[in-house]
Amino acid sequence: MLCRRCAAIVPTLPEQHTDIVTHVTAMLLFFIGCWPFCFVPYCSSRCKSAHHYCRYCRTYLGTYRPW
């Protein structure tokens, strides 16, 4: 990825964050009777968004949402 700030071509530094989809999925699992598995969306990267940053200057480059 090309950083807009430092003009370096670097692999990004992703950070996973919970999103509204994570909370809604956990609530749906609870309400349909799968309450022992309500924590699974918080452990899975498929329900989280990834914010990407430059490895050198820590500039925000974008967000990837797998849903």
Biopython code that builds the backbone (N, CA, C, O; Angstrom):
import numpy as np
from Bio.PDB.StructureBuilder import StructureBuilder

atoms = [
    (1, "MET", "N", (0.843, -1.174, 0.000)),
    (1, "MET", "CA", (0.000, 0.000, 0.000)),
    (1, "MET", "C", (0.886, 1.233, 0.000)),
    (1, "MET", "O", (1.941, 1.246, 0.634)),
    (2, "LEU", "N", (0.464, 2.254, -0.700)),
    (2, "LEU", "CA", (1.187, 3.520, -0.761)),
    (2, "LEU", "C", (0.613, 4.475, 0.280)),
    (2, "LEU", "O", (-0.576, 4.793, 0.260)),
    (3, "CYS", "N", (1.469, 4.924, 1.181)),
    (3, "CYS", "CA", (1.049, 5.870, 2.216)),
    (3, "CYS", "C", (0.964, 7.270, 1.608)),
    (3, "CYS", "O", (1.883, 7.715, 0.920)),
    (4, "ARG", "N", (-0.139, 7.950, 1.868)),
    (4, "ARG", "CA", (-0.336, 9.297, 1.338)),
    (4, "ARG", "C", (0.538, 10.326, 2.042)),
    (4, "ARG", "O", (0.860, 11.365, 1.466)),
    (5, "ARG", "N", (0.917, 10.049, 3.263)),
    (5, "ARG", "CA", (1.668, 11.038, 4.042)),
    (5, "ARG", "C", (3.182, 10.932, 3.829)),
    (5, "ARG", "O", (3.835, 11.930, 3.523)),
    (6, "CYS", "N", (3.743, 9.727, 3.988)),
    (6, "CYS", "CA", (5.196, 9.580, 3.884)),
    (6, "CYS", "C", (5.646, 9.023, 2.536)),
    (6, "CYS", "O", (6.847, 8.878, 2.309)),
    (7, "ALA", "N", (4.718, 8.707, 1.638)),
    (7, "ALA", "CA", (4.983, 8.206, 0.282)),
    (7, "ALA", "C", (5.783, 6.911, 0.277)),
    (7, "ALA", "O", (6.496, 6.637, -0.688)),
    (8, "ALA", "N", (5.683, 6.126, 1.310)),
    (8, "ALA", "CA", (6.361, 4.837, 1.377)),
    (8, "ALA", "C", (5.411, 3.741, 0.913)),
    (8, "ALA", "O", (4.206, 3.801, 1.157)),
    (9, "ILE", "N", (5.963, 2.753, 0.251)),
    (9, "ILE", "CA", (5.184, 1.588, -0.145)),
    (9, "ILE", "C", (5.458, 0.517, 0.906)),
    (9, "ILE", "O", (6.536, -0.077, 0.937)),
    (10, "VAL", "N", (4.480, 0.282, 1.757)),
    (10, "VAL", "CA", (4.655, -0.614, 2.897)),
    (10, "VAL", "C", (3.436, -1.512, 3.055)),
    (10, "VAL", "O", (2.341, -1.155, 2.622)),
    (11, "PRO", "N", (3.621, -2.681, 3.674)),
    (11, "PRO", "CA", (2.453, -3.434, 4.108)),
    (11, "PRO", "C", (1.795, -2.697, 5.273)),
    (11, "PRO", "O", (2.480, -2.079, 6.088)),
    (12, "THR", "N", (0.497, -2.760, 5.347)),
    (12, "THR", "CA", (-0.216, -2.003, 6.372)),
    (12, "THR", "C", (-0.146, -2.689, 7.722)),
    (12, "THR", "O", (0.198, -3.866, 7.824)),
    (13, "LEU", "N", (-0.475, -1.942, 8.744)),
    (13, "LEU", "CA", (-0.547, -2.432, 10.111)),
    (13, "LEU", "C", (-2.030, -2.456, 10.499)),
    (13, "LEU", "O", (-2.580, -1.422, 10.878)),
    (14, "PRO", "N", (-2.685, -3.625, 10.409)),
    (14, "PRO", "CA", (-4.121, -3.670, 10.710)),
    (14, "PRO", "C", (-4.397, -3.779, 12.208)),
    (14, "PRO", "O", (-3.660, -4.430, 12.948)),
    (15, "GLU", "N", (-5.468, -3.131, 12.633)),
    (15, "GLU", "CA", (-5.959, -3.240, 14.004)),
    (15, "GLU", "C", (-7.434, -3.610, 13.937)),
    (15, "GLU", "O", (-8.216, -2.930, 13.273)),
    (16, "GLN", "N", (-7.813, -4.676, 14.616)),
    (16, "GLN", "CA", (-9.187, -5.161, 14.596)),
    (16, "GLN", "C", (-10.019, -4.422, 15.639)),
    (16, "GLN", "O", (-9.578, -4.222, 16.771)),
    (17, "HIS", "N", (-11.223, -4.020, 15.246)),
    (17, "HIS", "CA", (-12.123, -3.308, 16.142)),
    (17, "HIS", "C", (-13.511, -3.937, 16.047)),
    (17, "HIS", "O", (-13.951, -4.342, 14.971)),
    (18, "THR", "N", (-14.192, -4.014, 17.194)),
    (18, "THR", "CA", (-15.570, -4.478, 17.171)),
    (18, "THR", "C", (-16.432, -3.405, 16.532)),
    (18, "THR", "O", (-16.136, -2.213, 16.615)),
    (19, "ASP", "N", (-17.490, -3.847, 15.901)),
    (19, "ASP", "CA", (-18.353, -2.954, 15.152)),
    (19, "ASP", "C", (-19.794, -3.252, 15.553)),
    (19, "ASP", "O", (-20.045, -4.155, 16.352)),
    (20, "ILE", "N", (-20.714, -2.516, 15.014)),
    (20, "ILE", "CA", (-22.132, -2.752, 15.309)),
    (20, "ILE", "C", (-22.554, -4.150, 14.852)),
    (20, "ILE", "O", (-23.433, -4.760, 15.461)),
    (21, "VAL", "N", (-21.941, -4.654, 13.798)),
    (21, "VAL", "CA", (-22.261, -5.996, 13.304)),
    (21, "VAL", "C", (-21.864, -7.045, 14.341)),
    (21, "VAL", "O", (-22.559, -8.049, 14.497)),
    (22, "THR", "N", (-20.777, -6.830, 15.036)),
    (22, "THR", "CA", (-20.344, -7.755, 16.086)),
    (22, "THR", "C", (-21.379, -7.833, 17.198)),
    (22, "THR", "O", (-21.735, -8.923, 17.644)),
    (23, "HIS", "N", (-21.859, -6.683, 17.644)),
    (23, "HIS", "CA", (-22.838, -6.649, 18.734)),
    (23, "HIS", "C", (-24.181, -7.228, 18.296)),
    (23, "HIS", "O", (-24.818, -7.947, 19.065)),
    (24, "VAL", "N", (-24.619, -6.931, 17.089)),
    (24, "VAL", "CA", (-25.900, -7.444, 16.586)),
    (24, "VAL", "C", (-25.844, -8.952, 16.435)),
    (24, "VAL", "O", (-26.807, -9.642, 16.770)),
    (25, "THR", "N", (-24.728, -9.475, 15.935)),
    (25, "THR", "CA", (-24.584, -10.923, 15.788)),
    (25, "THR", "C", (-24.636, -11.617, 17.142)),
    (25, "THR", "O", (-25.266, -12.666, 17.275)),
    (26, "ALA", "N", (-23.985, -11.047, 18.143)),
    (26, "ALA", "CA", (-24.020, -11.627, 19.492)),
    (26, "ALA", "C", (-25.435, -11.596, 20.064)),
    (26, "ALA", "O", (-25.869, -12.559, 20.698)),
    (27, "MET", "N", (-26.156, -10.499, 19.844)),
    (27, "MET", "CA", (-27.531, -10.425, 20.336)),
    (27, "MET", "C", (-28.434, -11.427, 19.622)),
    (27, "MET", "O", (-29.292, -12.041, 20.255)),
    (28, "LEU", "N", (-28.253, -11.598, 18.322)),
    (28, "LEU", "CA", (-29.055, -12.577, 17.583)),
    (28, "LEU", "C", (-28.805, -13.997, 18.087)),
    (28, "LEU", "O", (-29.744, -14.778, 18.235)),
    (29, "LEU", "N", (-27.555, -14.328, 18.348)),
    (29, "LEU", "CA", (-27.254, -15.644, 18.900)),
    (29, "LEU", "C", (-27.915, -15.834, 20.258)),
    (29, "LEU", "O", (-28.395, -16.925, 20.570)),
    (30, "PHE", "N", (-27.943, -14.792, 21.055)),
    (30, "PHE", "CA", (-28.590, -14.877, 22.365)),
    (30, "PHE", "C", (-30.093, -15.090, 22.230)),
    (30, "PHE", "O", (-30.664, -15.944, 22.909)),
    (31, "PHE", "N", (-30.735, -14.318, 21.357)),
    (31, "PHE", "CA", (-32.190, -14.374, 21.246)),
    (31, "PHE", "C", (-32.712, -15.614, 20.542)),
    (31, "PHE", "O", (-33.865, -15.991, 20.752)),
    (32, "ILE", "N", (-31.891, -16.268, 19.701)),
    (32, "ILE", "CA", (-32.381, -17.493, 19.061)),
    (32, "ILE", "C", (-32.074, -18.728, 19.901)),
    (32, "ILE", "O", (-32.362, -19.851, 19.485)),
    (33, "GLY", "N", (-31.494, -18.525, 21.076)),
    (33, "GLY", "CA", (-31.290, -19.626, 22.002)),
    (33, "GLY", "C", (-29.887, -20.191, 22.032)),
    (33, "GLY", "O", (-29.654, -21.194, 22.706)),
    (34, "CYS", "N", (-28.963, -19.600, 21.345)),
    (34, "CYS", "CA", (-27.568, -20.068, 21.351)),
    (34, "CYS", "C", (-26.736, -19.225, 22.305)),
    (34, "CYS", "O", (-25.622, -18.825, 21.966)),
    (35, "TRP", "N", (-27.262, -18.951, 23.492)),
    (35, "TRP", "CA", (-26.590, -18.051, 24.413)),
    (35, "TRP", "C", (-25.200, -18.522, 24.840)),
    (35, "TRP", "O", (-24.374, -17.671, 25.170)),
    (36, "PRO", "N", (-24.880, -19.846, 24.855)),
    (36, "PRO", "CA", (-23.497, -20.205, 25.205)),
    (36, "PRO", "C", (-22.468, -19.758, 24.154)),
    (36, "PRO", "O", (-21.272, -19.712, 24.439)),
    (37, "PHE", "N", (-22.931, -19.434, 22.954)),
    (37, "PHE", "CA", (-22.020, -19.060, 21.874)),
    (37, "PHE", "C", (-22.051, -17.561, 21.564)),
    (37, "PHE", "O", (-21.584, -17.148, 20.502)),
    (38, "CYS", "N", (-22.579, -16.757, 22.452)),
    (38, "CYS", "CA", (-22.675, -15.315, 22.222)),
    (38, "CYS", "C", (-21.309, -14.629, 22.158)),
    (38, "CYS", "O", (-21.192, -13.543, 21.590)),
    (39, "PHE", "N", (-20.296, -15.236, 22.723)),
    (39, "PHE", "CA", (-18.966, -14.633, 22.721)),
    (39, "PHE", "C", (-18.213, -14.859, 21.407)),
    (39, "PHE", "O", (-17.220, -14.180, 21.149)),
    (40, "VAL", "N", (-18.664, -15.792, 20.580)),
    (40, "VAL", "CA", (-17.953, -16.158, 19.350)),
    (40, "VAL", "C", (-17.743, -14.970, 18.407)),
    (40, "VAL", "O", (-16.643, -14.845, 17.868)),
    (41, "PRO", "N", (-18.732, -14.080, 18.171)),
    (41, "PRO", "CA", (-18.466, -12.936, 17.283)),
    (41, "PRO", "C", (-17.344, -12.025, 17.774)),
    (41, "PRO", "O", (-16.683, -11.372, 16.966)),
    (42, "TYR", "N", (-17.121, -11.974, 19.074)),
    (42, "TYR", "CA", (-16.056, -11.129, 19.608)),
    (42, "TYR", "C", (-14.673, -11.765, 19.433)),
    (42, "TYR", "O", (-13.659, -11.070, 19.502)),
    (43, "CYS", "N", (-14.629, -13.071, 19.207)),
    (43, "CYS", "CA", (-13.362, -13.776, 18.982)),
    (43, "CYS", "C", (-13.058, -13.960, 17.504)),
    (43, "CYS", "O", (-11.912, -14.222, 17.138)),
    (44, "SER", "N", (-14.052, -13.831, 16.661)),
    (44, "SER", "CA", (-13.891, -14.061, 15.229)),
    (44, "SER", "C", (-13.546, -12.768, 14.495)),
    (44, "SER", "O", (-14.136, -11.720, 14.759)),
    (45, "SER", "N", (-12.600, -12.848, 13.583)),
    (45, "SER", "CA", (-12.229, -11.663, 12.801)),
    (45, "SER", "C", (-13.241, -11.384, 11.691)),
    (45, "SER", "O", (-13.216, -10.301, 11.107)),
    (46, "ARG", "N", (-14.127, -12.327, 11.384)),
    (46, "ARG", "CA", (-15.128, -12.142, 10.339)),
    (46, "ARG", "C", (-16.217, -11.155, 10.737)),
    (46, "ARG", "O", (-16.912, -10.632, 9.866)),
    (47, "CYS", "N", (-16.381, -10.890, 12.011)),
    (47, "CYS", "CA", (-17.399, -9.953, 12.485)),
    (47, "CYS", "C", (-16.807, -8.617, 12.913)),
    (47, "CYS", "O", (-17.524, -7.767, 13.441)),
    (48, "LYS", "N", (-15.529, -8.423, 12.696)),
    (48, "LYS", "CA", (-14.863, -7.186, 13.103)),
    (48, "LYS", "C", (-14.355, -6.444, 11.876)),
    (48, "LYS", "O", (-14.103, -7.047, 10.833)),
    (49, "SER", "N", (-14.210, -5.145, 12.009)),
    (49, "SER", "CA", (-13.621, -4.358, 10.931)),
    (49, "SER", "C", (-12.139, -4.162, 11.231)),
    (49, "SER", "O", (-11.726, -4.138, 12.391)),
    (50, "ALA", "N", (-11.342, -4.023, 10.167)),
    (50, "ALA", "CA", (-9.898, -3.845, 10.317)),
    (50, "ALA", "C", (-9.523, -2.448, 9.833)),
    (50, "ALA", "O", (-9.740, -2.101, 8.672)),
    (51, "HIS", "N", (-8.964, -1.661, 10.728)),
    (51, "HIS", "CA", (-8.472, -0.335, 10.380)),
    (51, "HIS", "C", (-6.989, -0.478, 10.029)),
    (51, "HIS", "O", (-6.209, -1.021, 10.813)),
    (52, "HIS", "N", (-6.609, 0.010, 8.856)),
    (52, "HIS", "CA", (-5.237, -0.139, 8.382)),
    (52, "HIS", "C", (-4.463, 1.165, 8.531)),
    (52, "HIS", "O", (-4.959, 2.241, 8.197)),
    (53, "TYR", "N", (-3.231, 1.049, 9.043)),
    (53, "TYR", "CA", (-2.357, 2.187, 9.285)),
    (53, "TYR", "C", (-1.003, 1.951, 8.625)),
    (53, "TYR", "O", (-0.607, 0.807, 8.405)),
    (54, "CYS", "N", (-0.300, 3.023, 8.314)),
    (54, "CYS", "CA", (1.062, 2.945, 7.785)),
    (54, "CYS", "C", (1.983, 2.457, 8.900)),
    (54, "CYS", "O", (1.854, 2.895, 10.043)),
    (55, "ARG", "N", (2.904, 1.563, 8.580)),
    (55, "ARG", "CA", (3.827, 1.031, 9.585)),
    (55, "ARG", "C", (4.842, 2.066, 10.051)),
    (55, "ARG", "O", (5.364, 1.963, 11.161)),
    (56, "TYR", "N", (5.125, 3.048, 9.229)),
    (56, "TYR", "CA", (6.164, 4.019, 9.574)),
    (56, "TYR", "C", (5.612, 5.257, 10.275)),
    (56, "TYR", "O", (6.109, 5.639, 11.334)),
    (57, "CYS", "N", (4.599, 5.883, 9.699)),
    (57, "CYS", "CA", (4.133, 7.157, 10.267)),
    (57, "CYS", "C", (2.772, 7.040, 10.963)),
    (57, "CYS", "O", (2.253, 8.035, 11.469)),
    (58, "ARG", "N", (2.191, 5.835, 10.993)),
    (58, "ARG", "CA", (0.909, 5.558, 11.679)),
    (58, "ARG", "C", (-0.261, 6.365, 11.123)),
    (58, "ARG", "O", (-1.203, 6.662, 11.857)),
    (59, "THR", "N", (-0.217, 6.720, 9.852)),
    (59, "THR", "CA", (-1.325, 7.417, 9.204)),
    (59, "THR", "C", (-2.432, 6.423, 8.896)),
    (59, "THR", "O", (-2.169, 5.315, 8.429)),
    (60, "TYR", "N", (-3.663, 6.819, 9.157)),
    (60, "TYR", "CA", (-4.826, 5.984, 8.838)),
    (60, "TYR", "C", (-4.969, 5.892, 7.322)),
    (60, "TYR", "O", (-5.003, 6.912, 6.635)),
    (61, "LEU", "N", (-5.056, 4.656, 6.797)),
    (61, "LEU", "CA", (-5.135, 4.442, 5.361)),
    (61, "LEU", "C", (-6.517, 3.979, 4.888)),
    (61, "LEU", "O", (-6.888, 4.223, 3.740)),
    (62, "GLY", "N", (-7.265, 3.327, 5.744)),
    (62, "GLY", "CA", (-8.590, 2.874, 5.340)),
    (62, "GLY", "C", (-9.115, 1.786, 6.249)),
    (62, "GLY", "O", (-8.420, 1.328, 7.156)),
    (63, "THR", "N", (-10.359, 1.372, 6.000)),
    (63, "THR", "CA", (-11.024, 0.347, 6.776)),
    (63, "THR", "C", (-11.512, -0.766, 5.870)),
    (63, "THR", "O", (-12.066, -0.506, 4.802)),
    (64, "TYR", "N", (-11.308, -2.003, 6.292)),
    (64, "TYR", "CA", (-11.833, -3.175, 5.587)),
    (64, "TYR", "C", (-12.914, -3.801, 6.442)),
    (64, "TYR", "O", (-12.698, -4.104, 7.615)),
    (65, "ARG", "N", (-14.062, -3.989, 5.853)),
    (65, "ARG", "CA", (-15.178, -4.662, 6.535)),
    (65, "ARG", "C", (-15.495, -5.936, 5.758)),
    (65, "ARG", "O", (-15.848, -5.858, 4.581)),
    (66, "PRO", "N", (-15.378, -7.112, 6.386)),
    (66, "PRO", "CA", (-15.573, -8.362, 5.662)),
    (66, "PRO", "C", (-17.041, -8.695, 5.358)),
    (66, "PRO", "O", (-17.307, -9.705, 4.707)),
    (67, "TRP", "N", (-17.963, -7.905, 5.795)),
    (67, "TRP", "CA", (-19.378, -8.182, 5.562)),
    (67, "TRP", "C", (-19.895, -7.329, 4.517)),
    (67, "TRP", "O", (-21.076, -7.416, 4.178)),
]
sb = StructureBuilder()
sb.init_structure("model")
sb.init_model(0)
sb.init_chain("A")
sb.init_seg("    ")
for serial, (resi, resn, name, xyz) in enumerate(atoms, 1):
    if name == "N":
        sb.init_residue(resn, " ", resi, " ")
    sb.init_atom(name, np.array(xyz, "f"), 0.0, 1.0, " ", f" {name:<3s}", serial, name[0])
structure = sb.get_structure()
